[in-house]
Amino acid sequence: MGVEITRYSGTSAGAMAGAFLAAGYEPRVVLELLVENKIFRMFRGAFSRGILKMDKVETFFEQYLPATFDGFKVPIFIAVTDILSGRVYYINEGDVKPVVLGSCSIPGLFKPVKHNQMLLVDGGVLNNLPVEPLQDFKDPIVGVHVNPVGEIIKVSSTWSVLERTFHLGVFSNTVYREAICAVLIEPHELKNTKVFDYKKAKDFYTIGYNQVMSQSQEILEKLSHNDATNKIVNSIKNKSM
C-alpha cells in the first residue's frame, strides 16, 4: 500500500518474522524460505534431557540473517526475557543469532539461550506486543497480534496443556498495550490455531494478508502523516466512489 516501515519491534515468532523483514526479504519470500527449509520441523528438533534444542534453526539463521544488528536494512528491536533477572529487554545491537533464538525459546520446551550475562527465553513471557521501544519515535505504531484466544473443547495431552497455558499467559500481557497502537491487526481466524501448526503456514499467511487488506482504508487513514500516504488514501477513496 506504499506505507514505509521505518522500524520493527518483535518478540517470539514475531522476532523471527521481523528479523527477515528487517533484513530486506519480501513477505512472500520469507514464507517460501520457512516452508522450503522446513523451519517449523527444525523447531521440534532433537531432545536433550526433555528439552528441545534449536541447533538446526541456529544454522538456518546464520545462512539467511545478518550477523549483527548493524546489518539490517531497517532497524529492529527484539524483545527477550532474561530469566536470571526476571526482566524484559529490547535489544537492537550486537549479535543477531542468539537474540532471535532466545526470543523464540518457549520456556519448558526449548533450551534457554546464553547471551552475555543473560539467559534468554521467549520475550512473550513478559511482553507479547513490544510497543515500548517504538514510543520514542514520531511515527504511528501498527500492532500485529497473531495470538488471539478462542475457546477450546478439550485438551488431550500434556503438550496441549503446556501450549494452551503459554498461549493464555502471553495473551494476557498484550491487552493494555493494544491501546498504544494507532492500528491493531489481529486476524480472528487464528483464534483456534496451535503454535506448531506448521503444515498450515500458507493458509495462515493468506489469513494475515486478507486481514490487512480488509483494514486497508483504516490503516492508510490512521497512518496519513505525510503527503505520499495522503495521496494513496485519496486514491483508494476515489476508486470506492
C-alpha positions as CSV (number, residue, x, y, z in Angstrom):
1,M,0.0,0.0,0.0
2,G,3.0,2.2,-0.2
3,V,3.5,2.7,3.5
4,E,7.1,2.9,4.5
5,I,8.1,0.8,7.6
6,T,10.7,2.8,9.5
7,R,11.5,0.2,12.2
8,Y,10.3,-3.0,13.6
9,S,9.8,-4.4,17.1
10,G,9.1,-8.1,17.6
11,T,9.1,-11.0,20.0
12,S,8.9,-14.8,19.8
13,A,7.9,-15.8,16.3
14,G,7.4,-12.1,15.6
15,A,11.1,-11.6,16.3
16,M,11.9,-14.2,13.6
17,A,9.5,-12.8,11.1
18,G,10.6,-9.2,11.9
19,A,14.3,-10.1,11.5
20,F,13.7,-11.4,8.0
21,L,11.7,-8.4,7.0
22,A,14.2,-6.0,8.5
23,A,16.9,-7.9,6.5
24,G,15.1,-6.9,3.3
25,Y,13.2,-10.1,2.4
26,E,9.8,-9.7,0.9
27,P,7.0,-11.3,2.9
28,R,6.2,-14.0,0.3
29,V,9.9,-14.8,0.1
30,V,10.1,-15.2,3.9
31,L,7.1,-17.7,3.7
32,E,8.8,-19.7,1.0
33,L,12.1,-19.8,2.9
34,L,10.4,-21.1,6.0
35,V,8.3,-23.7,4.2
36,E,11.1,-24.9,1.8
37,N,13.6,-25.3,4.6
38,K,11.1,-26.9,6.9
39,I,12.0,-24.4,9.7
40,F,9.0,-25.5,11.8
41,R,10.2,-29.1,11.8
42,M,13.6,-27.7,12.9
43,F,12.0,-26.2,16.0
44,R,10.8,-29.6,17.0
45,G,14.4,-30.8,16.7
46,A,16.3,-33.2,18.9
47,F,15.6,-33.7,22.6
48,S,18.2,-33.1,25.2
49,R,17.0,-34.3,28.6
50,G,13.4,-33.5,27.6
51,I,14.2,-30.0,26.3
52,L,14.1,-29.2,22.6
53,K,17.4,-27.9,21.1
54,M,17.5,-25.5,18.2
55,D,20.8,-26.3,16.5
56,K,19.3,-26.6,13.0
57,V,17.4,-23.4,13.5
58,E,20.7,-21.7,14.5
59,T,22.4,-22.8,11.3
60,F,19.4,-21.6,9.3
61,F,19.6,-18.1,10.8
62,E,23.3,-18.0,10.1
63,Q,22.6,-18.6,6.5
64,Y,19.9,-16.0,5.9
65,L,20.2,-13.3,8.6
66,P,23.0,-10.7,9.2
67,A,25.5,-11.5,11.9
68,T,24.9,-8.2,13.8
69,F,22.1,-5.7,14.1
70,D,24.1,-3.2,12.0
71,G,23.5,-5.5,9.0
72,F,19.7,-5.0,9.0
73,K,18.3,-2.7,6.2
74,V,15.6,-1.4,8.6
75,P,16.3,-1.0,12.4
76,I,14.7,-3.7,14.6
77,F,14.2,-4.2,18.3
78,I,13.9,-7.7,19.6
79,A,12.2,-8.4,23.0
80,V,13.7,-11.1,25.1
81,T,13.0,-12.3,28.7
82,D,16.1,-12.8,30.9
83,I,15.1,-15.5,33.4
84,L,18.0,-14.6,35.7
85,S,16.9,-11.0,36.3
86,G,13.2,-11.6,35.6
87,R,13.2,-8.6,33.2
88,V,12.3,-8.0,29.6
89,Y,15.0,-6.4,27.4
90,Y,14.6,-4.8,24.0
91,I,17.8,-5.5,22.1
92,N,18.9,-3.6,18.9
93,E,22.7,-4.1,18.8
94,G,25.3,-6.8,18.9
95,D,24.9,-10.4,17.6
96,V,21.7,-11.2,16.0
97,K,21.5,-15.0,16.2
98,P,21.4,-15.6,20.0
99,V,18.9,-12.8,20.5
100,V,16.4,-14.1,17.9
101,L,16.9,-17.7,19.1
102,G,16.4,-16.6,22.7
103,S,13.2,-14.6,21.8
104,C,11.8,-17.8,20.3
105,S,12.6,-20.1,23.1
106,I,9.4,-21.1,24.8
107,P,10.1,-21.9,28.5
108,G,9.9,-25.6,29.3
109,L,10.0,-26.6,25.6
110,F,13.3,-25.1,24.4
111,K,16.7,-24.8,25.9
112,P,17.3,-21.2,27.2
113,V,19.9,-19.3,25.2
114,K,23.0,-17.8,26.9
115,H,23.8,-14.3,25.7
116,N,26.3,-12.0,27.5
117,Q,25.3,-12.2,31.2
118,M,21.7,-13.2,30.5
119,L,19.8,-16.5,30.0
120,L,17.2,-15.8,27.4
121,V,13.7,-17.3,26.9
122,D,10.7,-16.2,24.9
123,G,10.1,-12.5,25.0
124,G,6.3,-13.1,25.0
125,V,6.5,-14.3,28.6
126,L,6.7,-10.7,29.8
127,N,5.7,-8.7,26.7
128,N,4.0,-10.3,23.7
129,L,3.3,-6.9,22.0
130,P,6.6,-5.0,22.4
131,V,5.4,-1.4,21.5
132,E,7.6,0.3,24.1
133,P,10.8,0.6,22.0
134,L,8.8,2.4,19.3
135,Q,7.1,5.0,21.6
136,D,10.1,7.4,21.5
137,F,9.7,7.9,17.7
138,K,7.2,10.1,16.0
139,D,5.7,7.5,13.6
140,P,2.4,5.9,14.4
141,I,2.6,2.2,15.6
142,V,1.0,-0.7,13.8
143,G,0.4,-3.5,16.2
144,V,0.4,-7.1,14.8
145,H,-1.0,-9.7,17.2
146,V,-1.4,-13.2,16.0
147,N,-2.3,-15.0,19.3
148,P,-5.9,-14.1,19.9
149,V,-7.5,-16.5,22.3
150,G,-10.6,-18.6,21.4
151,E,-12.5,-21.3,23.3
152,I,-11.4,-24.9,23.0
153,I,-13.4,-28.0,23.7
154,K,-10.7,-30.1,25.4
155,V,-7.0,-30.6,26.0
156,S,-5.9,-34.1,25.1
157,S,-2.3,-34.3,26.2
158,T,0.4,-32.7,28.3
159,W,1.7,-31.0,25.3
160,S,-1.7,-29.3,24.6
161,V,-1.9,-28.2,28.2
162,L,1.5,-26.6,28.0
163,E,0.7,-24.9,24.7
164,R,-2.7,-23.6,25.9
165,T,-1.2,-22.3,29.2
166,F,1.6,-20.4,27.4
167,H,-0.9,-19.0,24.9
168,L,-3.2,-17.7,27.7
169,G,-0.2,-16.2,29.5
170,V,1.2,-14.3,26.6
171,F,-2.2,-13.1,25.6
172,S,-2.9,-11.5,29.0
173,N,0.1,-9.1,28.7
174,T,-0.9,-7.7,25.3
175,V,-4.3,-6.2,26.1
176,Y,-3.3,-2.9,27.6
177,R,-0.6,-2.4,25.0
178,E,-3.1,-2.6,22.2
179,A,-4.3,0.9,23.1
180,I,-0.9,2.4,22.3
181,C,-1.2,1.3,18.7
182,A,-2.6,3.5,16.0
183,V,-3.8,0.4,14.2
184,L,-4.1,-3.2,15.6
185,I,-4.1,-6.1,13.1
186,E,-5.4,-9.2,14.8
187,P,-6.8,-12.0,12.5
188,H,-9.6,-13.5,14.4
189,E,-9.4,-16.7,12.2
190,L,-6.3,-17.5,14.1
191,K,-8.1,-18.0,17.4
192,N,-8.0,-21.7,17.4
193,T,-4.6,-22.3,15.8
194,K,-1.7,-24.0,17.6
195,V,1.9,-22.9,17.9
196,F,3.2,-25.8,15.8
197,D,0.5,-26.0,13.0
198,Y,3.4,-25.6,10.6
199,K,1.6,-27.5,7.8
200,K,-0.9,-24.7,7.6
201,A,1.7,-22.0,7.2
202,K,0.5,-20.9,3.7
203,D,-3.1,-20.8,5.0
204,F,-2.1,-18.6,7.9
205,Y,-0.2,-16.3,5.5
206,T,-3.3,-15.9,3.4
207,I,-5.4,-15.2,6.5
208,G,-3.0,-12.5,7.6
209,Y,-2.9,-10.9,4.1
210,N,-6.7,-10.8,3.9
211,Q,-7.0,-9.3,7.3
212,V,-4.6,-6.4,6.4
213,M,-6.4,-5.8,3.1
214,S,-9.8,-5.7,4.9
215,Q,-8.4,-2.9,7.0
216,S,-6.5,-1.1,4.2
217,Q,-8.5,2.1,4.3
218,E,-8.4,2.3,8.1
219,I,-4.6,1.6,8.1
220,L,-3.9,4.3,5.5
221,E,-6.2,6.9,7.1
222,K,-4.6,6.4,10.6
223,L,-1.1,6.5,9.1
224,S,-1.6,9.5,6.9
225,H,1.1,11.7,8.4
226,N,2.8,12.6,5.1
227,D,1.9,13.7,1.6
228,A,2.8,10.4,0.0
229,T,0.4,8.4,2.2
230,N,-2.3,11.0,1.8
231,K,-2.2,10.6,-1.9
232,I,-2.7,6.8,-1.5
233,V,-5.6,7.4,0.8
234,N,-7.3,9.7,-1.6
235,S,-6.7,7.3,-4.5
236,I,-8.5,4.5,-2.6
237,K,-11.4,6.7,-1.6
238,N,-11.9,7.8,-5.3
239,K,-11.9,4.3,-6.5
240,S,-14.5,3.3,-4.0
241,M,-16.9,6.1,-5.0
